Amino acid sequence: IADFEVAEEMIKYFIRQVHNHRSFASPQVIICVPSGSTAV
């Protein structure tokens, strides 16, 4: 992730979109981080 602020806003946006379409249930989020990532 090159720009953490933009990534944070994007995640917040997606969570809001899920929450708005499922007002009766709280959203469930899974975040995956690769363990062998490089600094490319």
Secondary structure in CASP SS format (residue, H / E / C, confidence):
PFRMAT SS
TARGET T0000
AUTHOR 0000-0000-0000
METHOD secondary structure of the structure
MODEL  1
I C 1.00
A C 1.00
D C 1.00
F H 1.00
E H 1.00
V H 1.00
A H 1.00
E H 1.00
E H 1.00
M H 1.00
I H 1.00
K H 1.00
Y H 1.00
F H 1.00
I H 1.00
R H 1.00
Q H 1.00
V H 1.00
H H 1.00
N H 1.00
H H 1.00
R C 1.00
S C 1.00
F C 1.00
A C 1.00
S C 1.00
P C 1.00
Q C 1.00
V C 1.00
I C 1.00
I C 1.00
C C 1.00
V C 1.00
P C 1.00
S C 1.00
G C 1.00
S C 1.00
T C 1.00
A C 1.00
V C 1.00
END
